[in-house]
Amino acid sequence: MGYPPGSPITDNIARSANTKMKKLTSTLLLALILSVACISCSRVNNENYRKIEVGMEYSNVIDILGKPTECDAVLNAKGCSWGTQSKSISIQFVADKVVFFTSTGI
């Protein structure tokens, strides 16, 4: 014996299923964000740091390190960093070419 559509019991079952689906979607989204963050952090290492060279194009740096954690730009200069406060690579660009780079904790 089933419950008729629109009954309080049917509505509660649908609401419960909707809530579970939202929680599952939120959990999966969080897992995806964290895995992407870990992928970019794993590129912040000494091996990749040694590949960076003065004069290298910004696009080539992105190929090596991935998308930067943050960038600040003023006029034709840009400073970008990859990683965390304790483990990072920072690079200064002028006209989208590396002019200076440093690392912390790698």
WOHU-V313721 format. One record per residue. N is the residue number from 0. RES is the residue in one small letter. BURIAL is + if it has 24 or more other ideal C-beta (glycine too) atoms within 12 Angstrom, else -. Layout:
# WOHU-V313721
n	res	burial
N	RES	BURIAL
N	RES	BURIAL
This chain:
# WOHU-V313721
n	res	burial
0	m	-
1	g	-
2	y	-
3	p	-
4	p	-
5	g	-
6	s	-
7	p	-
8	i	-
9	t	-
10	d	-
11	n	-
12	i	-
13	a	-
14	r	-
15	s	-
16	a	-
17	n	-
18	t	-
19	k	-
20	m	-
21	k	-
22	k	-
23	l	-
24	t	-
25	s	-
26	t	-
27	l	-
28	l	-
29	l	-
30	a	-
31	l	-
32	i	-
33	l	-
34	s	-
35	v	-
36	a	-
37	c	-
38	i	-
39	s	+
40	c	+
41	s	-
42	r	+
43	v	+
44	n	-
45	n	-
46	e	-
47	n	+
48	y	+
49	r	-
50	k	-
51	i	+
52	e	-
53	v	-
54	g	-
55	m	-
56	e	-
57	y	+
58	s	-
59	n	-
60	v	+
61	i	-
62	d	-
63	i	+
64	l	+
65	g	-
66	k	-
67	p	+
68	t	+
69	e	-
70	c	-
71	d	-
72	a	-
73	v	-
74	l	-
75	n	-
76	a	-
77	k	+
78	g	+
79	c	+
80	s	+
81	w	+
82	g	+
83	t	-
84	q	-
85	s	-
86	k	-
87	s	+
88	i	+
89	s	+
90	i	+
91	q	+
92	f	+
93	v	-
94	a	-
95	d	-
96	k	-
97	v	+
98	v	-
99	f	-
100	f	+
101	t	-
102	s	+
103	t	-
104	g	-
105	i	+
